[in-house]
Amino acid sequence: MATQGNNWLNYHHLYYFWRVAREGSLSRAAEQLHLSHSTISAQIRLLEEHLRGELFVRSGRALSLTTLGHDILHYADEIFRLGMELSESVSGSGETTRAPLHLGVVSTVARTTVCKLLEPILQLQEQGPMHLYQGSLDQLLERMAAGGLHLILSDEPPPQGLALHVYSRTLLETGVCVRGARLLAGRFREQFPHSLEGAPMLLPMPGSGLRQRVDAWLAAQELSVRVVGEFEDIETMRIFGQRGQGLFLEQLSLAAEDSLDGDSELVGWLPGIKESIYALSPERRAHRLDVKRILENTQLPSRKSPRSTRS
């Protein structure tokens, strides 16, 4: 029994390592934990002694994970995620909680879509405050890995090669159309899509999922547009388009609402291009009632992203 006891991992040491690894800095972790540098360094050294290997490569103040460090970080992510899940489940917070719901939204997801998907949870009487964070998918996944998000709404599926287990569920799938202010739309509506040759376009930033699909579609049609603006925030792109600064992209599910406000008109739809909204979660089964309410609009099975350790 004594020998087995010596093999038990000290989870306080693991927690300090996890926080430093996720913060990427000993100083930031110390500040967040309200501890001194020396205290955290001593705890990590004890963990390294227990594991018989170095977890960080230290170069001045810079820290980078060793191969062993990456492996341990993967396990730490799972351990502390499950710990938070257990705490919520046992305390009953999965059903009635006033604890904040932390949600991440990728910047290229339309605000109108976000509101439609999240409005049902605001009607829950026992719902705590909703904390909404915006950023790129990579930024939000880092926050989720550190235990800071319950759910991410994204227009892209989770990337391959994540150290974090992420479960993906499709909440919405819709076509994509081109819209413009009235005069501009009327000018380019005839002979669409060939009329797009040289047309002034407002597009999402290069590298985004929708932009890649649209660029591929234009190339297949042998069309070259004049890009007058590229936007990380899809709603800002829409506002510029409604003001006549260029043609812009819109989900077909939102196009009917735009036709009512009169600020823009349909130019044409892009056949074969779909815009999907995914809910990304570190849990296979949602325990919080508010998260369940967001996910209940789809009957599609959750899909676990392939996992591998990032080097």
LUMVOLO-150547 format. One line per 2 residues: number of its first residue (from 1); for each residue y, z, x of C-alpha. Coordinates in Angstrom, 1 decimal, decimal comma. Each point is the difference from the previous one (the first is absolute). Layout:
% LUMVOLO-150547
NUM = Y:Z:X ~ ...;
This chain:
% LUMVOLO-150547
1 = 0,0:0,0:0,0 ~ 2,4:0,8:2,8;
3 = -0,6:-3,4:1,6 ~ 0,7:-1,7:-3,3;
5 = 3,2:2,1:-0,5 ~ 1,3:-1,2:3,3;
7 = -0,2:-3,6:-1,3 ~ 2,3:0,6:-3,0;
9 = 3,2:-1,9:0,2 ~ 3,3:1,9:-0,3;
11 = 1,8:-1,9:-2,8 ~ 3,3:1,5:0,9;
13 = -0,2:-1,8:3,4 ~ -1,1:-3,2:-1,8;
15 = 2,9:0,3:-2,4 ~ 2,6:0,3:2,8;
17 = -1,6:-3,1:1,7 ~ 0,1:-1,9:-3,3;
19 = 3,7:0,8:-0,6 ~ 0,9:-1,1:3,5;
21 = -2,0:-3,2:-0,2 ~ 1,5:-0,9:-3,3;
23 = 3,6:0,9:1,0 ~ -0,5:-1,9:3,2;
25 = 2,0:2,7:1,8 ~ -0,6:3,6:1,1;
27 = 3,7:0,8:-0,6 ~ 0,0:-1,3:-3,6;
29 = -3,3:1,8:-0,8 ~ 1,4:3,2:1,5;
31 = 3,2:-0,3:-2,1 ~ -2,0:-0,7:-3,2;
33 = -2,4:2,9:0,6 ~ 2,8:2,4:1,2;
35 = -2,0:0,7:3,2 ~ 0,8:-0,2:3,7;
37 = -1,1:-2,9:2,1 ~ -2,1:2,4:2,2;
39 = -1,8:1,4:-3,0 ~ -1,1:-3,4:-1,3;
41 = -0,9:-1,3:3,5 ~ -2,2:3,1:0,5;
43 = -1,8:-0,6:-3,3 ~ -0,7:-3,6:0,9;
45 = -1,2:0,9:3,5 ~ -2,5:2,4:-1,6;
47 = -1,2:-2,8:-2,3 ~ -0,4:-2,3:3,0;
49 = -2,0:2,7:1,8 ~ -2,3:0,4:-3,0;
51 = -0,5:-3,8:-0,3 ~ -0,3:-0,4:3,7;
53 = 2,5:-2,9:0,2 ~ 3,6:-0,9:0,0;
55 = 1,6:-1,0:-3,3 ~ 3,3:-1,2:1,2;
57 = 1,2:-2,0:3,0 ~ 3,3:1,7:1,1;
59 = 2,7:-2,0:1,8 ~ 3,1:2,1:0,1;
61 = 0,9:0,8:-3,6 ~ -1,9:-3,0:-1,4;
63 = -3,5:0,6:-1,5 ~ -2,7:-2,5:-0,8;
65 = -3,5:0,6:-1,3 ~ -3,0:-0,4:2,1;
67 = -3,2:-1,6:-1,3 ~ -1,3:3,4:-0,8;
69 = 3,4:0,9:-1,6 ~ -0,3:-3,0:-2,4;
71 = -3,5:1,0:-1,0 ~ 1,1:3,6:-0,6;
73 = 3,1:-1,1:-2,0 ~ -2,3:-2,0:-2,4;
75 = -2,0:3,2:-0,7 ~ 3,1:2,1:-0,3;
77 = 1,5:-2,4:-2,6 ~ -3,1:0,3:-2,1;
79 = -0,3:3,8:0,4 ~ 3,6:0,8:-1,0;
81 = 0,0:-2,6:-2,8 ~ -3,1:1,6:-1,5;
83 = 1,5:3,4:0,5 ~ 3,0:-0,9:-2,1;
85 = -2,2:-1,7:-2,6 ~ -2,1:3,2:-0,2;
87 = 3,0:2,2:-0,3 ~ 1,4:-2,1:-2,9;
89 = -3,3:-0,2:-1,8 ~ -0,8:3,8:0,3;
91 = 3,4:1,1:-1,0 ~ -0,1:-2,2:-3,1;
93 = 3,0:-2,0:1,2 ~ -1,9:-3,1:-0,7;
95 = 0,6:0,4:-3,7 ~ 3,2:2,0:-0,5;
97 = 2,4:0,2:2,9 ~ 3,6:0,2:0,6;
99 = -0,5:-0,8:3,7 ~ 1,9:-3,1:1,0;
101 = -1,8:-3,3:-0,1 ~ 0,7:-1,9:3,2;
103 = -0,1:-3,8:-0,4 ~ 0,7:-2,8:2,4;
105 = 1,2:-3,4:-1,1 ~ 0,1:-3,0:2,3;
107 = 3,5:-1,4:0,2 ~ -1,1:-3,5:-1,3;
109 = -1,3:1,3:-3,3 ~ 2,4:-0,7:-2,8;
111 = 1,8:3,1:-1,4 ~ -0,7:-1,1:-3,6;
113 = -3,7:-0,1:0,7 ~ 0,1:3,4:1,6;
115 = 1,8:1,4:-3,1 ~ -2,6:-1,5:-2,3;
117 = -2,9:1,5:2,0 ~ 1,5:3,4:0,4;
119 = 1,7:0,6:-3,4 ~ -3,3:1,4:-1,6;
121 = -0,1:3,0:2,4 ~ 3,6:1,0:-0,7;
123 = -1,2:0,7:-3,6 ~ -2,5:2,7:1,2;
125 = 1,4:3,4:-1,1 ~ -1,5:1,8:3,0;
127 = 1,1:-2,6:2,5 ~ 1,8:1,3:3,1;
129 = 2,8:-2,0:1,6 ~ -0,9:-3,5:1,3;
131 = 1,0:-0,6:3,6 ~ 0,3:-3,7:0,7;
133 = 0,0:-1,4:3,6 ~ 0,7:-3,6:1,0;
135 = -1,0:-1,8:3,2 ~ -2,3:-2,5:1,5;
137 = -3,7:0,3:-0,7 ~ -0,7:1,1:3,6;
139 = 2,7:2,8:-0,3 ~ -1,4:1,2:-3,3;
141 = -3,6:0,0:1,2 ~ 1,1:2,2:3,0;
143 = 1,6:2,4:-2,5 ~ -3,2:0,0:-2,1;
145 = -2,1:0,7:3,1 ~ 2,1:3,0:0,7;
147 = -0,7:1,3:-3,5 ~ 3,5:-0,9:-1,3;
149 = -0,9:-2,4:-2,8 ~ -2,4:0,1:-3,0;
151 = 0,3:-3,7:-0,8 ~ 1,6:-3,2:1,3;
153 = 1,0:-3,0:-2,2 ~ -0,2:-3,1:2,1;
155 = 0,0:-3,8:-0,4 ~ -2,5:-0,3:2,8;
157 = -3,5:1,4:0,3 ~ -0,7:2,5:2,8;
159 = -0,3:-1,6:3,4 ~ -3,3:-0,2:1,9;
161 = -0,7:2,5:2,8 ~ 1,6:3,2:-1,5;
163 = -1,1:3,3:1,4 ~ 0,9:1,4:-3,4;
165 = -2,4:-0,4:-3,0 ~ 2,0:-1,8:-2,7;
167 = -1,2:-0,9:-3,5 ~ 1,7:-3,0:-1,6;
169 = 0,3:-0,7:-3,7 ~ 1,7:-3,1:-1,5;
171 = 2,5:1,1:-2,6 ~ 1,7:-3,3:-0,8;
173 = -0,6:-3,7:0,7 ~ 2,5:-2,6:-1,1;
175 = 1,2:-3,5:0,8 ~ 3,2:-0,8:1,9;
177 = 2,9:-2,2:-1,1 ~ 3,3:-1,3:1,4;
179 = 3,2:1,0:-1,8 ~ 3,7:-0,5:0,5;
181 = 3,4:0,5:-1,5 ~ 0,6:-2,4:-3,0;
183 = 1,8:-2,8:1,9 ~ -2,3:0,2:3,0;
185 = -3,1:0,1:-2,1 ~ 1,0:-3,0:-2,1;
187 = 0,6:-2,0:3,2 ~ -3,4:0,6:1,5;
189 = -2,1:0,3:-3,2 ~ -0,6:-3,8:-0,3;
191 = -2,8:-1,4:2,0 ~ -1,1:3,4:1,1;
193 = -1,6:0,8:2,5 ~ 1,2:-3,1:1,9;
195 = 3,6:1,0:-0,8 ~ -0,5:3,0:2,4;
197 = 0,4:-2,3:3,0 ~ 3,1:1,3:1,8;
199 = 0,7:2,5:-2,8 ~ 1,8:3,3:0,8;
201 = -2,6:2,8:-0,1 ~ 0,1:3,8:0,1;
203 = -3,3:1,2:1,3 ~ -1,8:3,2:1,0;
205 = -0,1:0,8:3,7 ~ -2,4:-2,0:2,2;
207 = -3,3:1,8:0,3 ~ -0,1:1,4:-3,5;
209 = -3,0:-1,0:-2,1 ~ 1,9:-2,0:-2,6;
211 = 2,1:-1,8:2,7 ~ -3,2:-1,1:1,8;
213 = -1,5:-1,3:-3,2 ~ 3,2:-1,9:-1,0;
215 = 0,5:-1,4:3,5 ~ -3,6:-1,3:-0,1;
217 = 0,5:-1,5:-3,5 ~ 3,2:-1,8:1,2;
219 = -1,8:-1,3:3,0 ~ -2,8:-1,3:-2,2;
221 = 2,5:-1,8:-2,2 ~ 1,8:-1,4:3,1;
223 = 3,2:1,6:-1,1 ~ 2,7:1,5:2,2;
225 = 2,6:2,3:-1,6 ~ 3,3:1,3:1,4;
227 = -0,4:3,8:0,4 ~ 3,4:1,6:-0,6;
229 = -1,2:3,6:-0,1 ~ -3,0:2,1:0,9;
231 = -0,4:3,4:-1,6 ~ -2,1:3,1:0,6;
233 = 1,2:1,4:-3,4 ~ -1,2:-2,3:-2,8;
235 = 2,5:1,3:-2,5 ~ 3,0:-0,8:2,3;
237 = -1,4:-3,6:0,3 ~ -0,1:-0,2:-3,8;
239 = 3,6:1,1:-0,4 ~ 1,2:-2,6:2,5;
241 = -2,0:-2,6:-1,9 ~ 1,5:1,0:-3,3;
243 = 3,4:-0,4:1,5 ~ -0,8:-3,6:0,9;
245 = -0,5:0,3:3,7 ~ -3,4:-1,7:0,0;
247 = -3,3:-0,4:-1,8 ~ -2,2:3,0:0,1;
249 = -3,6:1,1:-0,8 ~ -1,0:2,0:-3,0;
251 = -3,2:1,4:-1,5 ~ -0,9:-1,9:-3,2;
253 = -0,5:3,4:-1,6 ~ 3,7:0,7:0,5;
255 = 1,4:-3,5:-0,7 ~ 0,0:0,6:-3,8;
257 = 2,3:3,0:0,4 ~ 2,3:-2,0:2,3;
259 = 0,3:-2,7:-2,7 ~ 1,4:2,6:-2,4;
261 = 2,8:1,2:2,3 ~ 1,2:-3,6:0,6;
263 = 0,7:0,6:3,7 ~ -2,6:-2,5:1,2;
265 = -2,2:-2,8:-1,3 ~ -3,4:-1,3:0,8;
267 = -0,2:-2,9:2,4 ~ -3,8:-0,3:0,2;
269 = -3,2:2,0:0,7 ~ -2,0:-0,2:3,2;
271 = -3,6:-0,9:-0,8 ~ -2,7:1,8:1,9;
273 = 2,3:2,8:1,3 ~ -0,8:3,5:-1,3;
275 = 2,0:3,2:0,5 ~ -2,2:3,1:0,0;
277 = 1,0:3,7:-0,1 ~ -2,4:2,4:1,6;
279 = -0,3:3,8:-0,2 ~ -1,1:1,4:3,3;
281 = -1,5:3,5:0,1 ~ -1,7:2,2:2,5;
283 = -2,3:1,2:-2,8 ~ -2,8:-1,9:-1,6;
285 = 0,4:2,0:-3,2 ~ 3,5:1,2:-1,1;
287 = 0,2:3,7:-0,7 ~ 3,6:0,2:-1,1;
289 = 0,7:-0,9:-3,6 ~ 3,2:-1,9:0,9;
291 = -1,9:-2,2:2,5 ~ -2,8:-0,6:-2,6;
293 = 2,6:-1,1:-2,4 ~ 1,3:-2,6:2,4;
295 = -3,4:-1,3:0,8 ~ -1,4:-0,1:-3,6;
297 = 1,6:-3,4:-0,8 ~ -2,8:-1,8:2,0;
299 = -3,7:-0,1:-0,4 ~ -0,6:-1,6:3,4;
301 = -2,2:2,1:2,4 ~ 1,7:1,5:3,0;
303 = -0,7:-1,6:3,3 ~ -0,1:1,9:3,2;
305 = 1,7:-1,7:2,9 ~ -2,1:-0,7:3,1;
307 = 0,6:2,7:2,6 ~ 0,1:-0,1:3,7;
309 = 1,9:2,0:2,5 ~ 3,3:-1,5:1,2;
311 = 0,3:-0,2:3,7;
